[in-house]
Amino acid sequence: MRVDIWSDVVCPWCSIAKRRFDAAVAEVGLDVDVRARAFQLDPSAPPGTTMTVLEAYEQKFGGADRSRRLVDKLTAAAAAEGIEFHLDRALRANTFTAHRLIWWAGQPGNDLDQDAVHAALMEAHFRDGRNIADTEVLADVAVTLGADRDGVEAFLAGDGGVSAVDHDLEEAADRGITAVPTFVVDDTWAVPGAQDRDVFVKVLRKLAAKTASV
């Protein structure tokens, strides 16, 4: 079974949903080929911004009280899945280059694990408050996972992965994906949103049975 996951590194529900999805896959016992696909929630974010996520939420959702309630809800949901969020220190970020790094990690012959890079970038953003629009931060994350610094810095300085990320964004639009996470199974069935683990279990079992009967 192949599952393409459209998500963004700065999407808190994407982090939570991926943890639930992984738990469901383990429970069902499926062999799943997971592909990370790019989506940008905030493509207009300037690369050098120092605005915090909390400040961005205040602008987007109408004030400090509403944004604080949302942050508390997200933090609690993440904690329930064993994920540590510190959204008061997370920075608004343009994620295009981060998606390029994730794409690079998934290329044949690369020693990096794409899923591990994706998770580490989310951790750097949500837990550590690092600016994942900064290429030095991206290189640091890749190096901690085994990448050669010279190699990853050379990649980030070039235009590798640009067309691949653009393709993911265009395909998301073509598929009508307007929110993330969205899980697409075997290029056919779409499962949108941060579903509970039990929902993922039911969906995976149903789709596995359907695939086996074809």
ZASEBA-163275 format. One record per atom (N, C-alpha, C): atom name; y, x negated, z negated; residue number from 1. Coordinates in steps of 0.1 Angstrom, whole numbers. Each point is the difference from the previous one (the first is absolute). Last residue first. Layout:
N
TORTI, CA, Y, X, Z, NUM $
...
This chain:
214
TORTI, N, -67, 91, 53, 214 $
TORTI, CA, 4, 0, 14, 214 $
TORTI, C, -10, -8, 9, 214 $
TORTI, N, -2, 6, -49, 213 $
TORTI, CA, -7, 11, 8, 213 $
TORTI, C, 4, -1, 15, 213 $
TORTI, N, 19, -30, -33, 212 $
TORTI, CA, -14, -3, 1, 212 $
TORTI, C, -7, 11, 9, 212 $
TORTI, N, 45, 5, -11, 211 $
TORTI, CA, -1, -11, 9, 211 $
TORTI, C, -15, -3, 2, 211 $
TORTI, N, 11, 33, -31, 210 $
TORTI, CA, 4, 4, 13, 210 $
TORTI, C, -3, -11, 10, 210 $
TORTI, N, -5, -10, -45, 209 $
TORTI, CA, -11, 9, 5, 209 $
TORTI, C, 2, 5, 14, 209 $
TORTI, N, 34, -26, -21, 208 $
TORTI, CA, -12, -8, 2, 208 $
TORTI, C, -12, 8, 6, 208 $
TORTI, N, 39, 23, -14, 207 $
TORTI, CA, 2, -7, 13, 207 $
TORTI, C, -11, -9, 3, 207 $
TORTI, N, -1, 22, -41, 206 $
TORTI, CA, 0, 10, 10, 206 $
TORTI, C, 1, -7, 14, 206 $
TORTI, N, 5, -26, -39, 205 $
TORTI, CA, -14, 5, 2, 205 $
TORTI, C, -2, 9, 11, 205 $
TORTI, N, 44, -15, -10, 204 $
TORTI, CA, -8, -11, 5, 204 $
TORTI, C, -15, 5, 2, 204 $
TORTI, N, 30, 30, -21, 203 $
TORTI, CA, 3, -2, 14, 203 $
TORTI, C, -8, -11, 6, 203 $
TORTI, N, -5, 8, -46, 202 $
TORTI, CA, -5, 12, 8, 202 $
TORTI, C, 3, -2, 15, 202 $
TORTI, N, 17, -33, -30, 201 $
TORTI, CA, -14, 0, 0, 201 $
TORTI, C, -6, 11, 9, 201 $
TORTI, N, 47, -2, -7, 200 $
TORTI, CA, -5, -10, 9, 200 $
TORTI, C, -15, 0, 1, 200 $
TORTI, N, 18, 28, -32, 199 $
TORTI, CA, 3, 5, 13, 199 $
TORTI, C, -5, -10, 11, 199 $
TORTI, N, -1, -13, -45, 198 $
TORTI, CA, -11, 10, 3, 198 $
TORTI, C, 2, 6, 14, 198 $
TORTI, N, 33, -30, -17, 197 $
TORTI, CA, -12, -7, 4, 197 $
TORTI, C, -11, 10, 3, 197 $
TORTI, N, 49, 16, 9, 196 $
TORTI, CA, -7, -4, -12, 196 $
TORTI, C, -13, -7, 5, 196 $
TORTI, N, 42, -1, 33, 195 $
TORTI, CA, -10, 9, -5, 195 $
TORTI, C, -6, -6, -13, 195 $
TORTI, N, 44, -8, 29, 194 $
TORTI, CA, -6, -6, -11, 194 $
TORTI, C, -10, 9, -7, 194 $
TORTI, N, 15, 5, 54, 193 $
TORTI, CA, 4, 1, -14, 193 $
TORTI, C, -8, -8, -10, 193 $
TORTI, N, -20, 19, 48, 192 $
TORTI, CA, 14, -4, -4, 192 $
TORTI, C, 1, 0, -15, 192 $
TORTI, N, -39, -5, 40, 191 $
TORTI, CA, 1, 4, -14, 191 $
TORTI, C, 14, -4, -6, 191 $
TORTI, N, -27, 7, 52, 190 $
TORTI, CA, 11, -5, -8, 190 $
TORTI, C, 0, 7, -14, 190 $
TORTI, N, -36, -11, 44, 189 $
TORTI, CA, 4, 9, -11, 189 $
TORTI, C, 10, -7, -9, 189 $
TORTI, N, -14, -23, 41, 188 $
TORTI, CA, -1, 15, 2, 188 $
TORTI, C, 5, 8, -11, 188 $
TORTI, N, -9, -49, 5, 187 $
TORTI, CA, 9, 3, 10, 187 $
TORTI, C, 1, 15, 3, 187 $
TORTI, N, -26, -20, -36, 186 $
TORTI, CA, -6, -1, 13, 186 $
TORTI, C, 9, 5, 12, 186 $
TORTI, N, 22, 10, -43, 185 $
TORTI, CA, -14, -4, 0, 185 $
TORTI, C, -5, 1, 14, 185 $
TORTI, N, 49, -5, -28, 184 $
TORTI, CA, -6, 5, 13, 184 $
TORTI, C, -14, -6, 1, 184 $
TORTI, N, 42, 9, -39, 183 $
TORTI, CA, -13, -7, 3, 183 $
TORTI, C, -6, 7, 12, 183 $
TORTI, N, 51, -7, -25, 182 $
TORTI, CA, -8, 9, 9, 182 $
TORTI, C, -12, -8, 4, 182 $
TORTI, N, 42, -1, -42, 181 $
TORTI, CA, -10, -6, 9, 181 $
TORTI, C, -7, 11, 9, 181 $
TORTI, N, 44, 5, 4, 180 $
TORTI, CA, -11, -8, -3, 180 $
TORTI, C, -3, 1, -15, 180 $
TORTI, N, 26, 27, 45, 179 $
TORTI, CA, 0, -3, -14, 179 $
TORTI, C, -12, -9, -3, 179 $
TORTI, N, 9, 18, 43, 178 $
TORTI, CA, 14, -1, -5, 178 $
TORTI, C, 1, -4, -15, 178 $
TORTI, N, -34, 4, 47, 177 $
TORTI, CA, 1, -5, -13, 177 $
TORTI, C, 14, -2, -5, 177 $
TORTI, N, -19, 14, 44, 176 $
TORTI, CA, 7, 10, -8, 176 $
TORTI, C, 0, -4, -15, 176 $
TORTI, N, -17, -24, 40, 175 $
TORTI, CA, -10, 8, -7, 175 $
TORTI, C, 7, 10, -9, 175 $
TORTI, N, 26, -31, 25, 174 $
TORTI, CA, -8, 8, 9, 174 $
TORTI, C, -10, 9, -6, 174 $
TORTI, N, 26, -30, -27, 173 $
TORTI, CA, 8, 11, 6, 173 $
TORTI, C, -8, 9, 9, 173 $
TORTI, N, -22, -38, -16, 172 $
TORTI, CA, 3, 10, -11, 172 $
TORTI, C, 8, 11, 5, 172 $
TORTI, N, -6, -36, 29, 171 $
TORTI, CA, -12, 9, -1, 171 $
TORTI, C, 1, 10, -11, 171 $
TORTI, N, 35, -31, 4, 170 $
TORTI, CA, 0, 9, 12, 170 $
TORTI, C, -12, 9, -1, 170 $
TORTI, N, 3, -34, -31, 169 $
TORTI, CA, 10, 9, -3, 169 $
TORTI, C, 1, 11, 11, 169 $
TORTI, N, -30, -36, 5, 168 $
TORTI, CA, -4, 9, -11, 168 $
TORTI, C, 10, 10, -3, 168 $
TORTI, N, 11, -33, 32, 167 $
TORTI, CA, -10, 9, 5, 167 $
TORTI, C, -5, 10, -11, 167 $
TORTI, N, 30, -34, -11, 166 $
TORTI, CA, 7, 10, 8, 166 $
TORTI, C, -10, 10, 5, 166 $
TORTI, N, -17, -37, -22, 165 $
TORTI, CA, 6, 9, -10, 165 $
TORTI, C, 7, 12, 8, 165 $
TORTI, N, -19, -34, 26, 164 $
TORTI, CA, -10, 8, -7, 164 $
TORTI, C, 6, 10, -9, 164 $
TORTI, N, 28, -31, 22, 163 $
TORTI, CA, -4, 11, 9, 163 $
TORTI, C, -11, 8, -6, 163 $
TORTI, N, 16, -36, -25, 162 $
TORTI, CA, 11, 9, 3, 162 $
TORTI, C, -5, 12, 8, 162 $
TORTI, N, -26, -41, -12, 161 $
TORTI, CA, -2, 13, -7, 161 $
TORTI, C, 11, 10, 2, 161 $
TORTI, N, 14, -50, 8, 160 $
TORTI, CA, -14, 5, 0, 160 $
TORTI, C, -1, 13, -8, 160 $
TORTI, N, 38, -31, 11, 159 $
TORTI, CA, 0, 15, 2, 159 $
TORTI, C, -14, 6, 1, 159 $
TORTI, N, 21, -44, -30, 158 $
TORTI, CA, -1, 4, 14, 158 $
TORTI, C, 0, 15, 1, 158 $
TORTI, N, 1, -22, -42, 157 $
TORTI, CA, 12, -4, 7, 157 $
TORTI, C, 0, 4, 15, 157 $
TORTI, N, -38, 7, -29, 156 $
TORTI, CA, 11, 9, -4, 156 $
TORTI, C, 13, -4, 7, 156 $
TORTI, N, -38, -27, 6, 155 $
TORTI, CA, -2, 13, 6, 155 $
TORTI, C, 12, 9, -3, 155 $
TORTI, N, 0, -43, -18, 154 $
TORTI, CA, 2, 0, 14, 154 $
TORTI, C, -2, 13, 6, 154 $
TORTI, N, -9, -4, -45, 153 $
TORTI, CA, 15, -1, 2, 153 $
TORTI, C, 3, -1, 15, 153 $
TORTI, N, -45, -1, -14, 152 $
TORTI, CA, 6, 14, -2, 152 $
TORTI, C, 15, 0, 3, 152 $
TORTI, N, -24, -42, 3, 151 $
TORTI, CA, -4, 10, 10, 151 $
TORTI, C, 6, 14, -1, 151 $
TORTI, N, 9, -35, -32, 150 $
TORTI, CA, 6, -3, 13, 150 $
TORTI, C, -4, 10, 10, 150 $
TORTI, N, -21, 5, -42, 149 $
TORTI, CA, 15, 3, 0, 149 $
TORTI, C, 6, -3, 13, 149 $
TORTI, N, -51, 15, -7, 148 $
TORTI, CA, 7, -13, 1, 148 $
TORTI, C, 15, 3, 2, 148 $
TORTI, N, -35, 34, -26, 147 $
TORTI, CA, 6, -4, 13, 147 $
TORTI, C, 7, -13, -1, 147 $
TORTI, N, -23, 26, -36, 146 $
TORTI, CA, -7, -10, 7, 146 $
TORTI, C, 5, -4, 13, 146 $
TORTI, N, 17, 30, -36, 145 $
TORTI, CA, -13, 6, 5, 145 $
TORTI, C, -7, -10, 9, 145 $
TORTI, N, 43, -9, -17, 144 $
TORTI, CA, -8, 2, -12, 144 $
TORTI, C, -14, 6, 3, 144 $
TORTI, N, 32, -7, 35, 143 $
TORTI, CA, -5, -12, -5, 143 $
TORTI, C, -9, 2, -13, 143 $
TORTI, N, 24, 37, 19, 142 $
TORTI, CA, -11, -5, 8, 142 $
TORTI, C, -7, -12, -5, 142 $
TORTI, N, 38, 15, -22, 141 $
TORTI, CA, -11, 10, -2, 141 $
TORTI, C, -12, -5, 8, 141 $
TORTI, N, 40, -23, 6, 140 $
TORTI, CA, -5, -3, -13, 140 $
TORTI, C, -13, 9, -3, 140 $
TORTI, N, 26, 7, 39, 139 $
TORTI, CA, -8, -12, 1, 139 $
TORTI, C, -7, -3, -13, 139 $
TORTI, N, 30, 36, 1, 138 $
TORTI, CA, -12, 3, 8, 138 $
TORTI, C, -9, -12, 1, 138 $
TORTI, N, 41, -7, -20, 137 $
TORTI, CA, -8, 8, -9, 137 $
TORTI, C, -13, 4, 8, 137 $
TORTI, N, 32, -21, 25, 136 $
TORTI, CA, -5, -10, -10, 136 $
TORTI, C, -9, 7, -10, 136 $
TORTI, N, 23, 26, 33, 135 $
TORTI, CA, -11, -7, 5, 135 $
TORTI, C, -6, -11, -9, 135 $
TORTI, N, 25, 47, -13, 134 $
TORTI, CA, 3, -14, 1, 134 $
TORTI, C, -12, -8, 5, 134 $
TORTI, N, 0, 47, -10, 133 $
TORTI, CA, 7, -2, 13, 133 $
TORTI, C, 3, -15, 2, 133 $
TORTI, N, -18, 18, -41, 132 $
TORTI, CA, -11, -2, 11, 132 $
TORTI, C, 6, 0, 14, 132 $
TORTI, N, 16, -10, -52, 131 $
TORTI, CA, 6, 5, 12, 131 $
TORTI, C, -10, -3, 11, 131 $
TORTI, N, -12, 9, -53, 130 $
TORTI, CA, 3, -11, 9, 130 $
TORTI, C, 5, 7, 13, 130 $
TORTI, N, -18, 18, -44, 129 $
TORTI, CA, 14, 1, 4, 129 $
TORTI, C, 5, -10, 9, 129 $
TORTI, N, -45, 10, -22, 128 $
TORTI, CA, 8, -12, -3, 128 $
TORTI, C, 15, 1, 4, 128 $
TORTI, N, -33, 37, 5, 127 $
TORTI, CA, -1, -6, -13, 127 $
TORTI, C, 10, -11, -3, 127 $
TORTI, N, -1, 24, 42, 126 $
TORTI, CA, 1, 10, -10, 126 $
TORTI, C, -1, -6, -14, 126 $
TORTI, N, -1, -30, 39, 125 $
TORTI, CA, 12, 10, 1, 125 $
TORTI, C, 0, 8, -13, 125 $
TORTI, N, -35, -30, 6, 124 $
TORTI, CA, 12, -8, -1, 124 $
TORTI, C, 12, 9, 0, 124 $
TORTI, N, -42, 20, 7, 123 $
TORTI, CA, 2, -5, -14, 123 $
TORTI, C, 13, -8, -2, 123 $
TORTI, N, -12, 14, 43, 122 $
TORTI, CA, 4, 12, -8, 122 $
TORTI, C, 2, -4, -14, 122 $
TORTI, N, -16, -33, 29, 121 $
TORTI, CA, 14, 3, 3, 121 $
TORTI, C, 5, 12, -8, 121 $
TORTI, N, -46, -12, -3, 120 $
TORTI, CA, 9, -10, -7, 120 $
TORTI, C, 15, 3, 3, 120 $
TORTI, N, -33, 27, 21, 119 $
TORTI, CA, 0, 3, -14, 119 $
TORTI, C, 10, -10, -7, 119 $
TORTI, N, -8, -8, 46, 118 $
TORTI, CA, 7, 13, -2, 118 $
TORTI, C, 2, 3, -15, 118 $
TORTI, N, -26, -37, 11, 117 $
TORTI, CA, 14, -3, 3, 117 $
TORTI, C, 8, 13, -3, 117 $
TORTI, N, -47, 4, -3, 116 $
TORTI, CA, 6, -8, -11, 116 $
TORTI, C, 14, -3, 2, 116 $
TORTI, N, -23, 21, 35, 115 $
TORTI, CA, 1, 9, -11, 115 $
TORTI, C, 6, -7, -12, 115 $
TORTI, N, -10, -26, 38, 114 $
TORTI, CA, 12, 9, 2, 114 $
TORTI, C, 2, 10, -11, 114 $
TORTI, N, -19, -51, -2, 113 $
TORTI, CA, -6, 14, 0, 113 $
TORTI, C, 11, 10, 1, 113 $
TORTI, N, -3, -54, 18, 112 $
TORTI, CA, 6, 10, -9, 112 $
TORTI, C, -8, 13, 1, 112 $
TORTI, N, -5, -40, 27, 111 $
TORTI, CA, -8, -1, -13, 111 $
TORTI, C, 5, 11, -10, 111 $
TORTI, N, -2, 0, 56, 110 $
TORTI, CA, 9, -2, -11, 110 $
TORTI, C, -7, 1, -13, 110 $
TORTI, N, -20, 8, 44, 109 $
TORTI, CA, 3, -14, -3, 109 $
TORTI, C, 9, -3, -11, 109 $
TORTI, N, 5, 47, 23, 108 $
TORTI, CA, -12, -9, 0, 108 $
TORTI, C, 3, -14, -2, 108 $
TORTI, N, 34, 37, -19, 107 $
TORTI, CA, -4, -5, 12, 107 $
TORTI, C, -12, -9, -1, 107 $
TORTI, N, 26, 24, -35, 106 $
TORTI, CA, -11, 7, 6, 106 $
TORTI, C, -5, -6, 13, 106 $
TORTI, N, 39, -15, -24, 105 $
TORTI, CA, -11, -2, -9, 105 $
TORTI, C, -13, 6, 6, 105 $
TORTI, N, 42, 7, 22, 104 $
TORTI, CA, -5, -14, 2, 104 $
TORTI, C, -13, -2, -9, 104 $
TORTI, N, 23, 41, -5, 103 $
TORTI, CA, -7, -1, 13, 103 $
TORTI, C, -6, -13, 2, 103 $
TORTI, N, 27, 4, -37, 102 $
TORTI, CA, -12, 8, -2, 102 $
TORTI, C, -8, 0, 13, 102 $
TORTI, N, 42, -19, 2, 101 $
TORTI, CA, -9, -8, -8, 101 $
TORTI, C, -13, 7, -2, 101 $
TORTI, N, 34, 25, 20, 100 $
TORTI, CA, -4, -11, 9, 100 $
TORTI, C, -10, -9, -7, 100 $
TORTI, N, 21, 32, -25, 99 $
TORTI, CA, -11, 6, 8, 99 $
TORTI, C, -5, -10, 10, 99 $
TORTI, N, 37, -12, -26, 98 $
TORTI, CA, -12, 1, -8, 98 $
TORTI, C, -12, 6, 7, 98 $
TORTI, N, 42, -1, 21, 97 $
TORTI, CA, -6, -13, 0, 97 $
TORTI, C, -13, -1, -9, 97 $
TORTI, N, 25, 41, 1, 96 $
TORTI, CA, -5, -3, 14, 96 $
TORTI, C, -7, -14, 0, 96 $
TORTI, N, 23, 27, -37, 95 $
TORTI, CA, -14, -5, 0, 95 $
TORTI, C, -5, -4, 13, 95 $
TORTI, N, 47, 5, -32, 94 $
TORTI, CA, -4, 3, 14, 94 $
TORTI, C, -14, -7, 1, 94 $
TORTI, N, 21, 17, -48, 93 $
TORTI, CA, -3, -11, 9, 93 $
TORTI, C, -4, 6, 14, 93 $
TORTI, N, 19, 7, -56, 92 $
TORTI, CA, -1, 6, 13, 92 $
TORTI, C, -2, -11, 10, 92 $
TORTI, N, -17, -9, -49, 91 $
TORTI, CA, 12, 0, 8, 91 $
TORTI, C, -2, 7, 13, 91 $
TORTI, N, -19, 0, -55, 90 $
TORTI, CA, -3, 0, 14, 90 $
TORTI, C, 12, 1, 9, 90 $
TORTI, N, -2, 4, -49, 89 $
TORTI, CA, 3, -13, 5, 89 $
TORTI, C, -3, -2, 15, 89 $
TORTI, N, -8, 41, -25, 88 $
TORTI, CA, 14, -4, -3, 88 $
TORTI, C, 4, -14, 4, 88 $
TORTI, N, -44, 19, 5, 87 $
TORTI, CA, 9, 4, 10, 87 $
TORTI, C, 15, -3, -3, 87 $
TORTI, N, -50, -15, -13, 86 $
TORTI, CA, 13, -2, -7, 86 $
TORTI, C, 11, 3, 10, 86 $
TORTI, N, -58, 7, -6, 85 $
TORTI, CA, 13, 2, 7, 85 $
TORTI, C, 11, -3, -9, 85 $
TORTI, N, -57, -8, 4, 84 $
TORTI, CA, 12, -2, -8, 84 $
TORTI, C, 13, 1, 9, 84 $
TORTI, N, -54, 21, 0, 83 $
TORTI, CA, 10, -7, 8, 83 $
TORTI, C, 13, -1, -9, 83 $
TORTI, N, -43, 25, -7, 82 $
TORTI, CA, -1, -14, -4, 82 $
TORTI, C, 10, -9, 7, 82 $
TORTI, N, -5, 49, 2, 81 $
TORTI, CA, -9, -7, 9, 81 $
TORTI, C, -1, -15, -3, 81 $
TORTI, N, 28, 28, -25, 80 $
TORTI, CA, -12, 7, -1, 80 $
TORTI, C, -11, -6, 9, 80 $
TORTI, N, 45, -15, 1, 79 $
TORTI, CA, -7, -5, -12, 79 $
TORTI, C, -14, 7, -1, 79 $
TORTI, N, 30, 15, 34, 78 $
TORTI, CA, -5, -13, 3, 78 $
TORTI, C, -9, -6, -12, 78 $
TORTI, N, 22, 41, -6, 77 $
TORTI, CA, -11, 2, 10, 77 $
TORTI, C, -6, -14, 3, 77 $
TORTI, N, 38, 0, -28, 76 $
TORTI, CA, -12, 6, -7, 76 $
TORTI, C, -11, 1, 10, 76 $
TORTI, N, 41, -14, 18, 75 $
TORTI, CA, -6, -10, -9, 75 $
TORTI, C, -12, 5, -7, 75 $
TORTI, N, 24, 30, 27, 74 $
TORTI, CA, -7, -10, 8, 74 $
TORTI, C, -7, -11, -9, 74 $
TORTI, N, 27, 33, -21, 73 $
TORTI, CA, -12, 6, 6, 73 $
TORTI, C, -8, -10, 8, 73 $
TORTI, N, 42, -13, -17, 72 $
TORTI, CA, -10, 1, -11, 72 $
TORTI, C, -13, 6, 5, 72 $
TORTI, N, 35, -4, 30, 71 $
TORTI, CA, -5, -13, -3, 71 $
TORTI, C, -10, 1, -11, 71 $
TORTI, N, 23, 39, 12, 70 $
TORTI, CA, -9, -4, 10, 70 $
TORTI, C, -7, -13, -3, 70 $
TORTI, N, 34, 16, -28, 69 $
TORTI, CA, -12, 8, -2, 69 $
TORTI, C, -11, -4, 11, 69 $
TORTI, N, 42, -21, 3, 68 $
TORTI, CA, -7, -4, -12, 68 $
TORTI, C, -13, 8, -2, 68 $
TORTI, N, 30, 13, 33, 67 $
TORTI, CA, -7, -12, 4, 67 $
TORTI, C, -8, -6, -11, 67 $
TORTI, N, 26, 38, -8, 66 $
TORTI, CA, -11, 4, 9, 66 $
TORTI, C, -7, -13, 4, 66 $
TORTI, N, 38, -6, -27, 65 $
TORTI, CA, -10, 8, -7, 65 $
TORTI, C, -12, 3, 9, 65 $
TORTI, N, 39, -22, 17, 64 $
TORTI, CA, -8, -9, -8, 64 $
TORTI, C, -11, 8, -7, 64 $
TORTI, N, 21, 16, 49, 63 $
TORTI, CA, 4, -3, -14, 63 $
TORTI, C, -10, -7, -8, 63 $
TORTI, N, -9, 18, 46, 62 $
TORTI, CA, 11, 7, -6, 62 $
TORTI, C, 2, -3, -15, 62 $
TORTI, N, -30, -18, 37, 61 $
TORTI, CA, -5, 12, -7, 61 $
TORTI, C, 10, 7, -8, 61 $
TORTI, N, 9, -41, 26, 60 $
TORTI, CA, -9, 9, 9, 60 $
TORTI, C, -3, 13, -7, 60 $
TORTI, N, 25, -34, -23, 59 $
TORTI, CA, 7, 4, 12, 59 $
TORTI, C, -7, 10, 8, 59 $
TORTI, N, -21, -20, -37, 58 $
TORTI, CA, 11, 8, -5, 58 $
TORTI, C, 8, 6, 12, 58 $
TORTI, N, -35, -30, 9, 57 $
TORTI, CA, -5, 13, -3, 57 $
TORTI, C, 11, 9, -5, 57 $
TORTI, N, 10, -45, 8, 56 $
TORTI, CA, -2, 7, 13, 56 $
TORTI, C, -5, 14, -3, 56 $
TORTI, N, 5, -28, -37, 55 $
TORTI, CA, 13, 4, 6, 55 $
TORTI, C, -1, 7, 13, 55 $
TORTI, N, -39, -17, -20, 54 $
TORTI, CA, 5, 11, -8, 54 $
TORTI, C, 14, 5, 5, 54 $
TORTI, N, -21, -37, 20, 53 $
TORTI, CA, -6, 12, 4, 53 $
TORTI, C, 5, 12, -8, 53 $
TORTI, N, 33, -42, 6, 52 $
TORTI, CA, -13, 3, -6, 52 $
TORTI, C, -6, 13, 5, 52 $
TORTI, N, 34, -36, 25, 51 $
TORTI, CA, -1, 13, -6, 51 $
TORTI, C, -14, 2, -6, 51 $
TORTI, N, 20, -37, 27, 50 $
TORTI, CA, -4, -2, -14, 50 $
TORTI, C, -1, 13, -8, 50 $
TORTI, N, -4, -18, 56, 49 $
TORTI, CA, 5, 9, -11, 49 $
TORTI, C, -5, -4, -13, 49 $
TORTI, N, -5, -20, 47, 48 $
TORTI, CA, 5, -7, -11, 48 $
TORTI, C, 4, 9, -12, 48 $
TORTI, N, -18, 17, 43, 47 $
TORTI, CA, -9, -10, -5, 47 $
TORTI, C, 5, -7, -13, 47 $
TORTI, N, 12, 51, 12, 46 $
TORTI, CA, 4, -13, 5, 46 $
TORTI, C, -8, -11, -7, 46 $
TORTI, N, -16, 51, 12, 45 $
TORTI, CA, 3, -8, -11, 45 $
TORTI, C, 5, -14, 5, 45 $
TORTI, N, -17, 38, 26, 44 $
TORTI, CA, 14, -4, 1, 44 $
TORTI, C, 4, -9, -12, 44 $
TORTI, N, -44, 21, 6, 43 $
TORTI, CA, 2, -11, 10, 43 $
TORTI, C, 15, -4, 1, 43 $
TORTI, N, -34, 25, -34, 42 $
TORTI, CA, 15, -3, 0, 42 $
TORTI, C, 3, -11, 10, 42 $
TORTI, N, -44, 18, -4, 41 $
TORTI, CA, 7, 11, -6, 41 $
TORTI, C, 15, -2, 0, 41 $
TORTI, N, -41, -19, 33, 40 $
TORTI, CA, 12, -4, -8, 40 $
TORTI, C, 7, 13, -6, 40 $
TORTI, N, -52, -20, 18, 39 $
TORTI, CA, 9, 11, 0, 39 $
TORTI, C, 12, -4, -8, 39 $
TORTI, N, -51, -22, 22, 38 $
TORTI, CA, 14, -1, -5, 38 $
TORTI, C, 8, 13, 2, 38 $
TORTI, N, -55, -13, -10, 37 $
TORTI, CA, 10, 4, 11, 37 $
TORTI, C, 14, 1, -5, 37 $
TORTI, N, -53, -21, -13, 36 $
TORTI, CA, 13, 3, -5, 36 $
TORTI, C, 9, 2, 12, 36 $
TORTI, N, -55, 7, -5, 35 $
TORTI, CA, 11, -7, 7, 35 $
TORTI, C, 14, 4, -5, 35 $
TORTI, N, -57, 0, -14, 34 $
TORTI, CA, 13, 5, -3, 34 $
TORTI, C, 10, -9, 8, 34 $
TORTI, N, -54, 14, -1, 33 $
TORTI, CA, 9, -10, 6, 33 $
TORTI, C, 14, 5, -1, 33 $
TORTI, N, -47, 12, -29, 32 $
TORTI, CA, 13, 5, 7, 32 $
TORTI, C, 7, -12, 5, 32 $
TORTI, N, -49, 19, -21, 31 $
TORTI, CA, 5, -12, 6, 31 $
TORTI, C, 12, 3, 8, 31 $
TORTI, N, -18, 28, -45, 30 $
TORTI, CA, 1, -1, 15, 30 $
TORTI, C, 4, -14, 3, 30 $
TORTI, N, -9, 26, -44, 29 $
TORTI, CA, -8, -11, 5, 29 $
TORTI, C, 0, -2, 15, 29 $
TORTI, N, 22, 30, -35, 28 $
TORTI, CA, -8, 6, 11, 28 $
TORTI, C, -10, -11, 6, 28 $
TORTI, N, 31, -13, -34, 27 $
TORTI, CA, -9, 11, -6, 27 $
TORTI, C, -9, 5, 11, 27 $
TORTI, N, 33, -32, 12, 26 $
TORTI, CA, -10, -6, -8, 26 $
TORTI, C, -10, 11, -5, 26 $
TORTI, N, 37, 15, 24, 25 $
TORTI, CA, -9, -7, 9, 25 $
TORTI, C, -11, -6, -8, 25 $
TORTI, N, 34, 20, -25, 24 $
TORTI, CA, -8, 10, 7, 24 $
TORTI, C, -10, -7, 9, 24 $
TORTI, N, 32, -27, -21, 23 $
TORTI, CA, -10, 5, -10, 23 $
TORTI, C, -9, 10, 6, 23 $
TORTI, N, 35, -16, 27, 22 $
TORTI, CA, -10, -10, -3, 22 $
TORTI, C, -11, 4, -9, 22 $
TORTI, N, 37, 29, 7, 21 $
TORTI, CA, -9, 0, 11, 21 $
TORTI, C, -11, -11, -2, 21 $
TORTI, N, 34, 3, -32, 20 $
TORTI, CA, -9, 12, -1, 20 $
TORTI, C, -10, 0, 12, 20 $
TORTI, N, 33, -33, 0, 19 $
TORTI, CA, -9, -3, -11, 19 $
TORTI, C, -10, 12, -2, 19 $
TORTI, N, 34, 5, 32, 18 $
TORTI, CA, -10, -10, 4, 18 $
TORTI, C, -9, -4, -11, 18 $
TORTI, N, 36, 30, -9, 17 $
TORTI, CA, -11, 6, 9, 17 $
TORTI, C, -10, -10, 4, 17 $
TORTI, N, 38, -15, -24, 16 $
TORTI, CA, -9, 8, -9, 16 $
TORTI, C, -11, 6, 8, 16 $
TORTI, N, 32, -25, 24, 15 $
TORTI, CA, -7, -9, -9, 15 $
TORTI, C, -10, 8, -9, 15 $
TORTI, N, 29, 24, 27, 14 $
TORTI, CA, -10, -7, 9, 14 $
TORTI, C, -8, -9, -9, 14 $
TORTI, N, 36, 23, -19, 13 $
TORTI, CA, -12, 9, 2, 13 $
TORTI, C, -10, -7, 8, 13 $
TORTI, N, 42, -22, -5, 12 $
TORTI, CA, -8, 1, -13, 12 $
TORTI, C, -13, 8, 1, 12 $
TORTI, N, 28, -28, 38, 11 $
TORTI, CA, -3, 14, -3, 11 $
TORTI, C, -9, 0, -12, 11 $
TORTI, N, 17, -39, 24, 10 $
TORTI, CA, 9, 5, -10, 10 $
TORTI, C, -3, 15, -3, 10 $
TORTI, N, -24, -23, 34, 9 $
TORTI, CA, -2, -9, -12, 9 $
TORTI, C, 9, 5, -11, 9 $
TORTI, N, -21, 33, 37, 8 $
TORTI, CA, 11, -9, -1, 8 $
TORTI, C, -1, -8, -13, 8 $
TORTI, N, -36, 27, 37, 7 $
TORTI, CA, 7, 0, -13, 7 $
TORTI, C, 12, -10, 0, 7 $
TORTI, N, -47, 22, 28, 6 $
TORTI, CA, 14, -2, 2, 6 $
TORTI, C, 7, 1, -14, 6 $
TORTI, N, -52, -11, 15, 5 $
TORTI, CA, 9, 5, -10, 5 $
TORTI, C, 15, -3, 3, 5 $
TORTI, N, -53, 6, 23, 4 $
TORTI, CA, 13, -6, 2, 4 $
TORTI, C, 10, 7, -10, 4 $
TORTI, N, -56, -6, 4, 3 $
TORTI, CA, 11, 7, -5, 3 $
TORTI, C, 13, -8, 2, 3 $
TORTI, N, -56, 4, 17, 2 $
TORTI, CA, 12, -7, 0, 2 $
TORTI, C, 11, 9, -5, 2 $
TORTI, N, -57, -4, -4, 1 $
TORTI, CA, 12, 8, 0, 1 $
TORTI, C, 12, -9, 0, 1 $
